Structure formats: structure tokens, C-alpha cells
Amino acid sequence: MNLKKRIPALEWISTYSKSDFRFDLVAGITVGVLLVPQGMAYALLAGVPPIYGLYAGIVPLFLYAILGTSRHLSIGPVAVSALLVLAGVGQVAEPFTEEYLSLVILTGLLIGVAQTMMSFLRLGFLVNFLSHPVIAGFTSAAAVIIAASQLKYLLGIDIPRFHHFYETVGYAFSHISETNLLALGLGIGGMILIAVLKKVNKNIPGALLAVMIGIALVYFFQLDEKGISIVGSVPQGLPKLIFPDFSMANIKLVLPTVLTVTLIGIVESIGIAKAIESKHDYYKVRPNQELFALGVSKIVGAFFQSIPTSGSFSRSAINNESGGRTGLSSIITAALIAITLLFLMPLFYYLPEALLASIILLAIKGLFEYKEAIHLWKIHRNDFWMMIITFVVTLGVGIELGVLTGVVLSVLQNTYLSSIPPMIVLGKIPGTNYFRNVERFPDALQNKEILILRFDSPLYFPNADLFKKRIYRFVKQREGEMEVLILDASSILTVDSTGMHAMEEVLHFLKNKEIDFYISGALGLVRDRFTKAGLMRQIGPENQFMNIQDAVEAFDYRDDDSIDIWTPLAVQSNEEEE
């Protein structure tokens, strides 16, 4: 086994320089400064004490930096994963209880196991079952649900926990007169300060400055005695080694949540890693290694009281913009979190929860993709409705069902499109050897004796019957005139047994009609499958051509033995007939 492939850090360590360290140091500290308030805020969002958000910023970051292929992805607690955990585990245990915390940590471990297994089985392709419109619909709904969950902190109202966001919003509006104006002022003021500082300079740690100002205001003006909820006592020190409760009963309780967070977390993390990778040319993101790194970081992190982690777009972007060069920047971030846990936690006693809510609300602003909805409405209505349905179901019924709906919609759309691929009638562009769709190119020439068709899809079970029926229909429309059917197979990427049966039936149909059958441009895999199944022999080697022009010329000169258009390259195969 190539050790560098399994431990990508060995690649950048071997060429590391002093200049790399200078950039990594700045990026690592910058991300760490942002992660402290974000980690505490996302822990609250996940339904656990703030300290566990910081625990998630040590071991997982360190391990991912060693095992991950992205040199800029910053993992840790994130809003969407926190919400998914709260929505799932919150159905079987009360948030902020010992039982709930134990299940959350077990959830993180099982997600890690699932991702690691997917890596070994090379199942990264499964994330493709969630299309971009579905992800956009889900994340937009998640943004609304997260915003609703923060109303209790922003308004200073004691809102009971509801299962649906509209119940939370309804309760908040019905008790709007109970709003604590000081809490609201702190929250709105925090959002304005962070937004303004971000406009001035993205490298200014606006969230941390807002937290420091909020702590100072609560401390000097004793706002905690005026109804402002504060974080209070936070344990000091590094996370202790624990052993999650592996009982089968607990595993069954959290399994639905594990499946949901696993799928969303992979899409989120690898998508971010790929987006940043495109801006650099000195490393490549390998999805299956990413699954391994993400999985191991969660497994080991769970033994050190880490809540589930994922890739953070905001922190990853800052890591990149701050000049981070390697995974060492994440190791420096983890070290900064450790220092905070060891020496600085008493400073966060007076941290107002309204400020943590403002940090979350600003962070999720980018999740609400209304611009994408407008864009999809203009360019692809089907994708627009997929996004809207996922959005509505997630909001109205629940997060897990929303994700499931998205997966089902993606699969159904893919299946539907596979079952109705286009079959195009081709004609020759005058003065060229190019053959194009006669509907797009009205001047394309057609010979009444020749019907040229192109099938733009793999030939397999969802569309094999349609393949036959369309050929039958085209032939019947030209019956009595045409003498040969030329199938352009250059767009048929593969063929299965059902597709080969369909091809055999087409051959019999044409033979009964006394119509010749030529095939052109068949790809290597298709030729191999046809050879093994005996279809190459049934079609006839002499009826197979490299391109459409060769097939047309072979028909034109079929009675002239002095002209030989055919080449054996057309029937090359790596298989033998069985």
C-alpha cells in the first residue's frame, strides 16, 4: 500500500518550508478565533452545552489534517449537522440531558463508522443520489428552521421545544409582548457589528470581537440580573477519554439520524473541498480518502466527547483566503482551541446566549438559496420544482423526511430521464461529412432509402422497450421506401442483457421487413458485450462501421466489389463469443 495515499500529510511534510509555516500560522489562528464562538453556538444549536462544540475542534481537526486530501477544508461543528442531530436525537431524548449527550456522541461515532466503511467499499458515488436542487431545497429549509430555533435566545422568550418550525414561530409571535429588549438589542447589535466588520475586512474576527463586547456589557452592567441568559460556568480543561454506550438499544434509537447526517455531511464536506480545490493546482481531492479521513476523525473524536463534525464553508473559505498552505493550519487551529480550553474558559462565563444566536443567524444567511430558486425557474423548471418540494416537505413534515423526499425525487427523476432518452433522426449537412439532428438543422439532407438514427443513452432495462418501439415507429413511417437502417451507437455508453434482447428483436423485425441493419461508432464496452452475447455475429461484421459516413458509402457502393469501405477496426473487441 502507498503510505502517502493513506496518509496524505506525508506528501506536504516532505516539501514543507518556512514560508509555508508563516502562512499556515496566520490561517490557523484566524480560523481558530472564529471557531471558538461558532463552536459554542453550534453546540447549543445541537442541544448540548457549549463546551462540547470546542471539544469537536481538537481531535477531529488534528486527524483530518493528517488524513484528509484537502489542504483547506476546515472541519468541526457546523449549523446543518447540528440541526440534523437535534431534530433526530431530540425525538428520543430531551436535549441538554446526560442521556441526550450520550446519544449525540454515539451518533457521531456511528457516522464515522459509516463513512469509513463507505471509503473501504468505495461507495462515495452514493452521494450523487442527492442532486443540487434537492440540496439547495433542503439547506434553504434548514436555514429557516435554524432561524426559528434561535428566536428564544434572540427575543429572550422562554419558548418550549416544538417539532415543527411553524409552531415555534407561532408561539414566539403570540408571546411577542414578552420580548426582552436588552436580549434583542444585544443580538441585533452583534449581527450589525459582525456584518460591518466583515465588510471592512474579512480577516477581522468580528464574531470574537462581538463576543468580547457582549461579555463586557453583561459583566459591567450586570445584565444577567435583568433577564439576559448567559452561558454560565463552562468546564475548563481538555476533553477526557470516554467510551460511548454501544448498546444495541441506543444504536437503534439513533440509526435514522446516523443515515441522514452521514449522507448530508458527505455532500457538504466533499462539495466544499472540491470547490476550494478548483482554485489550486498543487493538490487533488480524492473522495474515498476524504470519506476515510472524515470517518476516522469522527470515530476517534467521539472517544474524546466530540459532537458530530463536518466541513464548514465559512471557516474553509477563511482558511483559504488567509493563505493556508497545508493541513498544519488545521493543527494550529486545534492547538488554539486546546489553549482556550485550558486557560481561557472562565472568560466566557458572562457570554450572552443572544450573541451566540446572532452568530448562528449570520452564518446561516448563505444557506437560504433564494437566488438559486430564481435561477432554476429561469433555466430548468423541473429542477425548480424539485427544490421547492424538498423545501416545503422539510419545513412542513420534518428534516429526515425532507432528506428522504429529496433522495426519492432525485432517483425518480434520474430513472424517468433514463427511461425516455431521445432517439434522433440524422441527416447530412450539405458539403460536409457531418450528420446532425434534422429538427435542429432543417437543411440536413436525407436519403429516402436510408434511415439514420442516434440513441442518446445507455441501452438498458429502463429504456430497452422504448428503444424497440421507436425504431418500429420510424421504420413503419418509411416502410416501402427505406432499404437500410443505420444506428449511430456513439452515444450508447453501455448495454445490459435487457438491451441486448431488445437489439435482437430489432434485428428480427428488420430481417422480416427485408431491411438491412448497419451500426456505426459502437464504443469498446458495447462491442465487448455484443461479442460475448453473439450479437456481433448476428449483426454481421461487414455491417459495422467506424462512423456514419463509412456506413452511408458502404450502402451506396454495395453493388461495386471494387470499392471496400469496411475496416476491421469497427469490430475490435477484447472479448470472445461464448
DOBA-60431 format. One line per 8 residues: number of its first residue (from 1); their letters; for each residue x, y, z of C-alpha. Coordinates in Angstrom, 1 decimal. Each point is the difference from the previous one (the first is absolute). Example, Ala and Ser with C-alpha at 12.3 -4.5 7.8 and 13.67 -1.06 7.14 Angstrom:
% residues 2
1) AS) 12.3:-4.5:7.8 ~ 1.4:3.4:-0.7
***
This chain:
% residues 578
1) MNLKKRIP) 0.0:0.0:0.0 ~ 1.2:3.5:-0.8 ~ 0.4:1.6:3.4 ~ -0.3:3.5:-1.4 ~ -3.4:-0.8:-1.5 ~ -1.4:-1.1:3.3 ~ 1.8:2.7:2.0 ~ 0.0:3.1:-2.3
9) ALEWISTY) 1.8:2.1:2.5 ~ 3.2:-1.8:-0.9 ~ -0.2:1.7:-3.4 ~ 0.1:3.6:1.3 ~ 2.3:-0.7:2.9 ~ 2.7:-1.2:-2.4 ~ 0.1:3.4:-1.7 ~ -0.9:2.3:2.9
17) SKSDFRFD) 1.7:3.4:0.2 ~ 0.3:2.9:2.4 ~ -2.2:2.2:-2.3 ~ -2.7:-2.7:0.1 ~ 0.1:0.1:3.8 ~ -0.4:3.8:0.1 ~ -3.2:-0.3:-2.2 ~ -1.3:-3.0:2.0
25) LVAGITVG) 0.5:1.8:3.3 ~ -2.0:3.0:-1.0 ~ -2.8:-2.1:-1.6 ~ -0.1:-2.4:3.0 ~ -0.3:2.8:2.5 ~ -2.6:1.8:-2.1 ~ -2.2:-3.1:-0.3 ~ 0.5:-0.8:3.7
33) VLLVPQGM) -1.2:3.4:1.0 ~ -3.2:-0.6:-2.0 ~ -0.5:-3.5:1.2 ~ -0.1:0.9:3.7 ~ -3.3:1.9:-0.1 ~ -1.4:-2.1:-2.9 ~ 0.7:-3.3:1.7 ~ -1.8:1.2:3.2
41) AYALLAGV) -2.9:1.3:-2.0 ~ -0.4:-3.2:-2.1 ~ 0.2:-2.2:3.1 ~ -3.0:1.9:1.4 ~ -1.7:-0.5:-3.3 ~ 0.7:-3.7:0.2 ~ -1.6:-0.1:3.5 ~ 3.2:-0.5:2.0
49) PPIYGLYA) 2.0:2.3:2.3 ~ 2.3:2.4:-1.8 ~ 3.2:-1.7:1.2 ~ -0.7:-3.0:-2.3 ~ 0.2:2.2:-3.1 ~ 3.6:0.8:1.1 ~ 0.8:-3.6:0.6 ~ -1.0:-0.6:-3.6
57) GIVPLFLY) 2.7:2.4:-1.1 ~ 3.0:-1.9:1.3 ~ 0.4:-3.7:-0.8 ~ -2.1:0.0:-3.2 ~ 1.9:2.9:-1.5 ~ 3.4:-1.6:0.8 ~ -0.9:-3.3:-1.5 ~ -1.6:1.5:-3.1
65) AILGTSRH) 3.1:2.1:-0.6 ~ 2.1:-3.2:0.0 ~ -2.4:-2.2:-2.0 ~ -1.9:2.4:-2.3 ~ 0.9:0.8:-3.5 ~ -1.3:3.6:0.1 ~ 2.5:2.5:1.4 ~ -2.6:2.6:0.7
73) LSIGPVAV) -3.1:-1.8:1.2 ~ -0.7:1.0:3.6 ~ -2.2:-2.5:1.8 ~ -1.7:0.4:3.3 ~ -3.6:0.7:1.3 ~ -2.2:1.5:-2.8 ~ -3.6:1.3:0.0 ~ -1.6:-2.5:-2.3
81) SALLVLAG) 1.5:-3.1:1.8 ~ -0.9:1.5:3.4 ~ -3.6:0.5:-1.1 ~ -0.2:-3.5:-1.4 ~ 1.3:-1.5:3.2 ~ -2.5:2.1:2.1 ~ -2.9:-1.0:-2.3 ~ 0.8:-3.7:0.1
89) VGQVAEPF) 1.4:-0.7:3.5 ~ -2.4:2.6:1.5 ~ -2.9:-2.4:-0.9 ~ 1.3:-2.7:2.3 ~ 1.6:2.0:2.9 ~ -0.3:3.4:1.5 ~ 2.7:2.5:-1.1 ~ 2.6:1.1:2.6
97) TEEYLSLV) -0.4:-3.1:2.0 ~ 2.6:-2.7:0.7 ~ -1.9:-2.6:-2.0 ~ -0.3:2.4:-3.0 ~ 3.7:0.8:0.1 ~ 0.9:-3.6:0.1 ~ -2.1:-0.7:-3.0 ~ 1.4:2.9:-1.9
105) ILTGLLIG) 3.6:-1.2:0.5 ~ -1.0:-3.5:-1.0 ~ -1.6:1.5:-3.1 ~ 3.3:1.6:-0.9 ~ 1.9:-3.2:0.4 ~ -2.5:-2.0:-2.1 ~ 0.1:2.6:-2.8 ~ 3.8:-0.4:0.0
113) VAQTMMSF) -0.3:-3.7:-0.2 ~ -2.5:0.3:-2.9 ~ 2.3:2.5:-1.9 ~ 3.1:-2.2:0.6 ~ -1.8:-3.1:-1.3 ~ -1.2:2.0:-3.1 ~ 3.6:0.9:-0.6 ~ 1.2:-3.6:0.1
121) LRLGFLVN) -2.9:-1.1:-2.2 ~ 0.6:3.0:-2.4 ~ -3.6:1.1:0.4 ~ 0.5:3.7:-0.3 ~ -2.1:0.0:-3.1 ~ -3.1:-0.4:2.2 ~ 0.0:3.7:0.8 ~ -1.0:0.5:-3.7
129) FLSHPVIA) -3.5:-1.1:1.0 ~ -0.4:3.6:1.4 ~ -0.2:2.4:-2.9 ~ 1.0:3.6:0.3 ~ -3.7:1.3:0.0 ~ -0.8:-2.4:2.8 ~ 3.0:1.1:2.0 ~ -1.0:3.7:-0.6
137) GFTSAAAV) -3.6:-0.7:1.1 ~ 1.1:-1.8:3.1 ~ 2.6:2.5:1.1 ~ -2.4:2.9:-0.6 ~ -2.6:-1.7:2.2 ~ 2.7:-0.8:2.6 ~ 0.9:3.7:0.1 ~ -3.7:0.9:0.8
145) IIAASQLK) -0.2:-2.7:2.7 ~ 3.3:1.1:1.5 ~ -1.1:3.6:0.0 ~ -3.2:-1.0:1.8 ~ 1.9:-2.0:2.6 ~ 2.0:3.2:0.9 ~ -3.0:2.1:0.7 ~ 0.0:-1.0:3.7
153) YLLGIDIP) 3.5:1.4:0.5 ~ -0.4:3.1:-2.3 ~ -3.3:1.0:1.5 ~ 0.7:-1.1:3.6 ~ -3.3:-2.0:0.1 ~ -0.2:-3.4:1.6 ~ -1.4:-1.9:-3.0 ~ -0.8:-3.7:0.5
161) RFHHFYET) 1.6:-2.5:-2.4 ~ -2.3:-0.8:-2.9 ~ 0.5:-2.6:-2.8 ~ -0.9:2.4:-2.8 ~ 1.4:3.5:-0.7 ~ -3.4:1.6:-0.6 ~ -1.1:-1.0:3.5 ~ 3.1:1.7:1.4
169) VGYAFSHI) -0.6:3.2:-2.1 ~ -3.7:0.0:0.9 ~ 0.8:-0.2:3.8 ~ 2.6:2.7:-0.4 ~ -2.4:2.4:-1.7 ~ -2.8:-0.8:2.5 ~ 2.4:1.0:2.8 ~ 1.8:2.8:-1.7
177) SETNLLAL) -1.0:2.4:2.8 ~ 2.3:-2.0:2.3 ~ 3.1:0.9:-2.1 ~ 3.0:1.0:2.0 ~ 1.1:3.1:-1.8 ~ 3.5:-0.2:1.5 ~ 0.5:-3.5:-1.5 ~ -1.4:1.2:-3.3
185) GLGIGGMI) 2.3:3.0:0.0 ~ 3.0:-2.2:0.7 ~ -0.9:-2.4:-2.7 ~ -0.7:2.6:-2.7 ~ 3.0:2.1:1.1 ~ 2.2:-3.1:-0.3 ~ -1.2:-0.8:-3.5 ~ 0.5:3.6:-1.1
193) LIAVLKKV) 3.5:0.2:1.5 ~ 1.1:-3.4:-1.6 ~ -1.5:1.0:-3.4 ~ 1.7:3.4:0.0 ~ 3.4:-1.3:1.0 ~ -0.3:-2.7:-2.7 ~ -0.6:2.7:-2.6 ~ 3.0:2.0:1.3
201) NKNIPGAL) 2.4:-3.0:0.0 ~ -0.8:-3.6:-0.2 ~ 3.0:-0.9:2.2 ~ -1.3:2.0:3.0 ~ -1.4:-2.6:2.5 ~ -3.4:1.7:0.2 ~ -1.7:-2.8:1.9 ~ 2.7:-0.1:2.7
209) LAVMIGIA) -0.1:3.8:0.4 ~ -3.8:-0.1:0.3 ~ 0.3:-2.7:2.6 ~ 2.6:2.0:2.0 ~ -2.1:3.1:-0.1 ~ -3.1:-1.9:1.0 ~ 1.8:-1.6:3.0 ~ 1.3:3.4:1.1
217) LVYFFQLD) -3.5:1.5:-0.2 ~ -1.6:-2.8:2.0 ~ 2.8:0.1:2.6 ~ 0.2:3.8:0.6 ~ -3.8:0.7:-0.3 ~ -1.1:-3.3:1.8 ~ -2.3:-0.7:-2.9 ~ -0.3:-3.6:1.2
225) EKGISIVG) -2.1:1.3:2.9 ~ -2.3:1.7:-2.6 ~ -1.1:-3.1:-1.8 ~ 2.9:-0.5:-2.4 ~ 0.8:-3.7:-0.2 ~ 3.7:-0.8:0.2 ~ 2.1:-3.1:-0.7 ~ 1.0:-0.2:3.7
233) SVPQGLPK) 2.6:-2.3:1.4 ~ 1.9:-1.9:-2.7 ~ 2.3:-2.9:0.9 ~ 3.7:0.7:-0.4 ~ 2.6:-2.4:-1.4 ~ 0.4:-2.4:-2.9 ~ -2.7:-2.6:-0.8 ~ 0.4:-3.3:1.9
241) LIFPDFSM) 0.1:-3.4:-1.6 ~ -3.4:-1.7:0.2 ~ -1.6:-3.1:-1.5 ~ -3.3:0.6:-1.7 ~ -2.9:-2.3:0.9 ~ -0.1:-2.6:-2.8 ~ -3.2:-1.7:1.1 ~ -2.1:-1.3:-2.8
249) ANIKLVLP) -3.0:1.9:1.4 ~ 1.8:3.3:-0.3 ~ 1.3:-0.8:-3.5 ~ -3.6:-0.7:-1.2 ~ -1.1:3.3:1.5 ~ 2.5:2.1:-1.9 ~ 0.3:-2.0:-3.2 ~ -2.4:2.2:-2.1
257) TVLTVTLI) 1.9:3.1:1.1 ~ 3.3:-1.7:-0.9 ~ -1.1:-0.8:-3.5 ~ -1.3:3.6:-0.6 ~ 3.0:1.8:1.4 ~ 2.4:-2.4:-1.8 ~ -1.5:0.8:-3.4 ~ -0.3:3.8:0.5
265) GIVESIGI) 3.4:0.2:1.7 ~ 1.8:-1.7:-2.9 ~ -1.7:2.2:-2.6 ~ 0.8:3.1:2.1 ~ 3.7:-0.8:0.7 ~ 1.1:-1.4:-3.3 ~ -1.9:2.7:-1.9 ~ 1.8:2.7:2.0
273) AKAIESKH) 3.4:-1.8:-0.5 ~ -0.6:-0.2:-3.7 ~ -1.0:3.6:-0.3 ~ 3.2:1.2:1.6 ~ 2.2:-2.5:-1.8 ~ -1.1:1.5:-3.3 ~ 1.9:3.2:1.0 ~ 3.3:-1.8:0.5
281) DYYKVRPN) 2.2:-2.3:-2.2 ~ 2.3:-1.5:2.6 ~ -2.3:-2.7:1.5 ~ -2.9:-2.1:-0.9 ~ -3.0:-1.0:2.1 ~ -0.6:-3.7:0.0 ~ -3.7:-0.7:1.1 ~ 0.6:-3.5:1.4
289) QELFALGV) 3.0:1.2:2.0 ~ -2.1:2.9:1.2 ~ -2.6:-2.5:1.3 ~ 2.7:-1.8:1.8 ~ 1.4:3.2:1.6 ~ -3.5:1.3:1.0 ~ -1.0:-3.4:1.4 ~ 3.2:-0.6:2.1
297) SKIVGAFF) -0.2:3.6:1.3 ~ -3.5:-0.6:1.3 ~ 0.7:-3.5:1.4 ~ 3.0:1.1:2.1 ~ -1.6:3.4:0.8 ~ -3.0:-1.8:1.5 ~ 2.4:-1.6:2.6 ~ 1.0:3.6:1.0
305) QSIPTSGS) -3.6:1.3:0.3 ~ -0.3:1.6:-3.4 ~ -3.4:0.6:-1.5 ~ -0.4:-0.8:-3.8 ~ 2.2:2.1:-2.2 ~ -0.1:1.0:-3.7 ~ 1.7:2.3:-2.4 ~ -0.7:3.7:0.6
313) FSRSAINN) -0.3:2.2:-3.1 ~ 0.7:3.3:1.9 ~ 3.0:-1.3:1.9 ~ 1.4:-1.8:-3.0 ~ -0.4:3.2:-2.1 ~ 1.8:2.0:2.7 ~ 2.8:-2.7:0.2 ~ 0.5:0.4:-3.7
321) ESGGRTGL) -0.3:3.8:-0.1 ~ 2.5:0.3:2.9 ~ 2.6:-1.8:-2.0 ~ -0.1:-3.4:1.6 ~ 2.3:-2.4:-1.9 ~ -0.3:-3.4:1.7 ~ -1.8:-2.0:2.6 ~ 2.3:1.6:2.6
329) SSIITAAL) -2.4:3.0:0.1 ~ -2.7:-2.3:1.4 ~ 2.5:-1.4:2.5 ~ 0.7:3.5:1.2 ~ -3.7:0.7:0.2 ~ -0.4:-3.1:2.2 ~ 2.9:1.1:2.2 ~ -1.7:3.4:0.5
337) IAITLLFL) -3.2:-1.6:1.0 ~ 1.9:-2.2:2.5 ~ 1.7:3.1:1.5 ~ -3.4:1.7:0.3 ~ -1.4:-3.1:1.8 ~ 3.0:-0.1:2.4 ~ 0.3:3.7:0.9 ~ -2.8:2.2:-1.4
345) MPLFYYLP) -3.3:-1.6:0.8 ~ -0.8:2.1:3.1 ~ -0.1:3.0:-2.2 ~ -3.1:-1.4:-1.8 ~ -2.2:-0.1:3.2 ~ -1.9:3.2:-0.8 ~ -0.4:-0.8:-3.7 ~ -3.6:0.9:-1.0
353) EALLASII) -1.8:-2.7:-1.9 ~ -1.6:2.7:-2.1 ~ 3.4:0.7:-1.5 ~ 0.5:-3.7:-0.8 ~ -3.4:0.1:-1.8 ~ 1.2:3.0:-2.0 ~ 3.1:-1.9:-1.1 ~ -2.2:-3.0:-1.2
361) LLAIKGLF) -2.5:2.3:-1.8 ~ 2.8:1.7:-1.9 ~ 1.7:-3.3:-0.8 ~ -3.1:-1.6:-1.5 ~ -0.9:3.0:-2.2 ~ 1.9:-1.6:-2.9 ~ -2.0:-3.2:0.4 ~ -3.3:1.6:-1.1
369) EYKEAIHL) 0.5:-0.4:-3.8 ~ -2.8:2.2:-1.4 ~ 2.2:1.1:-2.9 ~ 0.4:-3.6:-1.0 ~ -3.8:-0.4:0.0 ~ -0.3:3.0:-2.3 ~ 2.8:-1.4:-2.2 ~ -1.6:-3.4:-0.3
377) WKIHRNDF) -3.4:1.5:-0.8 ~ 1.6:1.7:-3.0 ~ 2.1:-2.9:-1.3 ~ -1.5:-3.3:1.2 ~ -3.6:-0.2:1.4 ~ 0.3:-3.6:1.0 ~ 3.0:0.7:2.2 ~ -1.8:3.0:1.4
385) WMMIITFV) -3.0:-2.1:1.1 ~ 2.3:-2.7:1.5 ~ 1.6:2.8:2.1 ~ -3.3:1.4:1.0 ~ -1.5:-3.4:0.9 ~ 3.0:-0.9:2.1 ~ -0.2:3.4:1.7 ~ -3.7:-0.3:0.8
393) VTLGVGIE) 0.2:-3.6:1.2 ~ 3.0:0.8:2.3 ~ -1.8:2.9:1.5 ~ -3.4:-1.5:0.3 ~ 0.7:-3.6:1.0 ~ 3.5:-0.2:1.3 ~ 3.7:-0.1:-0.9 ~ 0.6:-3.7:-0.4
401) LGVLTGVV) -3.1:-0.4:-2.1 ~ 1.1:3.0:-2.0 ~ 3.4:-1.6:-0.7 ~ -1.8:-3.3:-0.9 ~ -2.3:1.8:-2.3 ~ 2.9:1.7:-1.7 ~ 1.7:-3.4:-0.6 ~ -3.1:-1.5:-1.4
409) LSVLQNTY) -0.6:2.9:-2.3 ~ 3.6:-0.2:-1.3 ~ -0.3:-3.7:-0.6 ~ -3.4:0.3:-1.7 ~ 1.2:2.9:-2.2 ~ 3.1:-2.0:-1.0 ~ -2.1:-3.1:-0.7 ~ -2.6:2.0:-2.0
417) LSSIPPMI) 2.7:1.7:-2.1 ~ 1.7:-3.4:-0.6 ~ -3.3:-1.5:-1.1 ~ -0.8:2.6:-2.7 ~ 3.3:0.8:-1.7 ~ -0.2:1.8:-3.4 ~ 0.4:-2.0:-3.3 ~ 1.1:2.5:-2.6
425) VLGKIPGT) -0.5:-0.2:-3.8 ~ 3.3:1.2:-1.7 ~ 0.6:1.6:-3.3 ~ 3.2:1.1:-1.8 ~ 1.0:3.6:0.1 ~ 0.5:1.1:-3.7 ~ 3.7:0.1:-1.0 ~ 1.3:-1.8:3.1
433) NYFRNVER) 0.2:-3.5:1.5 ~ -1.8:1.1:3.1 ~ -3.4:-1.5:0.9 ~ -2.3:2.0:2.3 ~ -3.5:0.1:1.5 ~ -2.4:0.8:-2.9 ~ -2.3:1.9:2.3 ~ 2.9:2.4:1.0
441) FPDALQNK) 1.4:0.1:-3.5 ~ -2.9:0.2:-2.5 ~ 2.5:0.1:-2.9 ~ 1.5:-3.3:0.9 ~ -0.4:-2.5:-2.9 ~ -1.8:-3.3:0.4 ~ 0.0:-2.9:-2.5 ~ -3.4:-1.7:-0.1
449) EILILRFD) 1.7:-3.4:-0.3 ~ 2.1:0.6:3.2 ~ -1.3:0.7:3.5 ~ 2.7:1.1:2.4 ~ -0.9:0.0:3.8 ~ 2.1:1.0:3.0 ~ -1.0:-1.3:3.5 ~ 1.3:2.3:2.7
457) SPLYFPNA) 0.1:-2.2:3.0 ~ 1.4:-3.3:1.4 ~ -2.1:-2.8:-1.4 ~ -1.3:-1.8:3.2 ~ -3.1:-1.2:1.8 ~ -1.8:3.4:0.6 ~ 0.0:1.0:-3.7 ~ 0.4:-3.3:-2.0
465) DLFKKRIY) -3.7:-0.3:-0.8 ~ -0.1:3.7:-1.1 ~ 3.0:-0.6:-2.2 ~ -1.8:-2.7:-1.9 ~ -3.3:1.8:-0.2 ~ 1.6:3.2:-1.4 ~ 1.9:-1.9:-2.6 ~ -3.1:-1.9:-1.0
473) RFVKQREG) -1.9:3.3:-0.4 ~ 2.7:1.7:-2.1 ~ 0.2:-3.0:-2.2 ~ -3.7:-0.2:-0.6 ~ -0.1:3.7:-0.9 ~ 2.6:-0.7:-2.7 ~ -1.2:-3.5:-1.0 ~ 0.2:-0.7:-3.7
481) EMEVLILD) 2.7:2.6:-0.6 ~ 2.9:-0.8:2.4 ~ 2.4:-2.8:-0.6 ~ 2.4:0.4:2.9 ~ 0.0:1.2:3.6 ~ 3.2:1.5:1.2 ~ 0.3:0.2:3.8 ~ 2.5:2.6:1.3
489) ASSILTVD) 1.1:-1.8:3.2 ~ 2.6:2.7:1.0 ~ -2.3:1.2:2.9 ~ -0.8:-3.5:1.4 ~ 2.5:-0.2:2.8 ~ -0.9:-3.4:1.2 ~ -2.5:-2.8:-0.5 ~ -1.5:-2.6:2.3
497) STGMHAME) -1.7:-3.4:-0.7 ~ -3.5:1.7:-0.4 ~ 1.5:2.4:-2.5 ~ 1.6:-2.9:-1.9 ~ -3.3:-1.8:-0.2 ~ -1.6:3.1:-1.3 ~ 2.7:0.2:-2.7 ~ -0.6:-3.6:-1.0
505) EVLHFLKN) -3.7:0.7:-0.4 ~ 0.8:3.1:-2.2 ~ 2.2:-2.2:-2.2 ~ -2.8:-2.5:-0.4 ~ -2.5:2.7:-0.8 ~ 2.2:1.6:-2.6 ~ 0.8:-3.4:-1.6 ~ -3.7:-0.7:-0.4
513) KEIDFYIS) -0.4:3.4:-1.6 ~ 3.0:-0.8:-2.3 ~ 1.8:3.1:1.2 ~ 3.7:-0.1:0.6 ~ 1.5:1.1:3.3 ~ 3.3:1.8:0.4 ~ 1.5:1.3:3.2 ~ 2.7:2.7:0.3
521) GALGLVRD) 2.2:1.4:2.7 ~ -0.7:-2.8:2.6 ~ 2.2:0.6:3.1 ~ 2.4:-2.6:1.2 ~ -2.0:-1.1:3.0 ~ -3.1:-0.5:-2.2 ~ 2.0:-2.0:-2.6 ~ 1.3:-2.2:2.8
529) RFTKAGLM) -3.5:-0.7:1.3 ~ -1.3:-0.6:-3.5 ~ 2.9:-2.4:-0.7 ~ -0.6:-2.1:3.2 ~ -3.7:-0.2:-0.7 ~ 0.4:-1.0:-3.7 ~ -1.6:3.2:-1.2 ~ 3.0:1.1:-2.1
537) RQIGPENQ) -0.4:-3.2:-2.0 ~ -3.8:0.6:-0.4 ~ 0.5:3.6:-1.2 ~ 2.8:-1.1:-2.2 ~ 3.5:1.3:0.1 ~ -0.3:1.5:-3.5 ~ -3.0:2.1:1.3 ~ 2.0:1.8:2.7
545) FMNIQDAV) 1.9:3.3:-0.7 ~ 2.2:2.5:1.7 ~ -2.3:3.0:-0.9 ~ -3.2:0.9:-1.7 ~ 1.7:1.1:-3.2 ~ 1.6:-3.4:-0.5 ~ -3.3:-1.7:0.5 ~ -1.7:2.3:-2.6
553) EAFDYRDD) 2.7:-0.5:-2.5 ~ -0.1:-3.8:0.6 ~ -3.7:0.0:-0.9 ~ 0.6:2.3:-3.0 ~ 2.7:-2.3:-1.4 ~ -1.6:-3.3:1.2 ~ -0.1:-1.4:-3.6 ~ 3.6:1.1:-0.9
561) DSIDIWTP) 2.4:-2.7:1.1 ~ 3.0:2.1:-1.0 ~ -0.7:2.5:2.9 ~ 0.5:-1.2:3.6 ~ -1.0:2.5:2.6 ~ 0.0:-2.3:3.0 ~ 2.9:-0.3:2.5 ~ 0.6:-2.7:2.7
569) LAVQSNEE) 0.5:2.8:2.6 ~ -3.8:0.3:0.0 ~ -0.4:-3.5:1.7 ~ 3.1:0.1:2.3 ~ -0.8:-1.7:3.3 ~ 1.8:-1.1:3.1 ~ -2.5:-2.9:0.5 ~ -0.8:-3.2:-1.8
577) EE) -3.4:-1.4:-0.8 ~ -1.2:-2.6:2.6
***
